[in-house]
Amino acid sequence: MVRPEYVKRKLHLIAEDLGRLAHFRDASLEEITGDFVKLAAVERMIERIVI
């Protein structure tokens, strides 16, 4: 059984990461993939959301 606290915490973390991803909303794919730091940040946030 999944604990409700765990679910609430995970949803909170997802919301935070989605907010952070919004920072890259106006960036083009080329801009993100051309900058290793931006690419790594976006990839990591997506990983945290999915896992």
C-alpha positions as CSV (number, residue, x, y, z in Angstrom):
1,M,0.0,0.0,0.0
2,V,1.3,3.4,-0.9
3,R,1.4,5.9,1.9
4,P,-0.6,9.1,1.3
5,E,2.3,11.2,2.6
6,Y,4.5,9.7,-0.1
7,V,2.0,10.6,-2.8
8,K,1.6,14.1,-1.6
9,R,5.3,14.7,-1.4
10,K,5.8,13.3,-4.9
11,L,3.1,15.5,-6.3
12,H,4.7,18.5,-4.6
13,L,8.1,17.6,-6.2
14,I,6.5,17.2,-9.6
15,A,4.8,20.6,-9.4
16,E,8.1,22.2,-8.4
17,D,9.9,20.6,-11.3
18,L,7.2,21.6,-13.8
19,G,7.6,25.1,-12.5
20,R,11.3,25.0,-13.1
21,L,10.8,23.5,-16.6
22,A,8.6,26.5,-17.4
23,H,11.8,28.5,-17.3
24,F,12.8,26.8,-20.6
25,R,9.4,27.3,-22.2
26,D,10.6,29.8,-24.8
27,A,13.9,28.2,-25.5
28,S,14.2,26.4,-28.9
29,L,15.2,22.8,-29.1
30,E,18.5,23.9,-30.7
31,E,19.2,26.3,-27.8
32,I,18.6,23.6,-25.2
33,T,20.5,20.8,-27.0
34,G,23.3,23.2,-27.9
35,D,24.0,24.0,-24.2
36,F,25.1,21.1,-22.2
37,V,24.1,22.6,-18.9
38,K,20.6,23.5,-20.1
39,L,20.2,20.0,-21.6
40,A,21.3,18.3,-18.4
41,A,19.0,20.4,-16.3
42,V,16.0,19.7,-18.5
43,E,16.8,16.0,-18.7
44,R,17.2,15.7,-15.0
45,M,13.9,17.5,-14.2
46,I,12.1,15.2,-16.6
47,E,13.7,12.1,-15.0
48,R,12.6,13.3,-11.6
49,I,9.0,13.8,-12.8
50,V,8.8,10.4,-14.4
51,I,10.4,8.3,-11.8
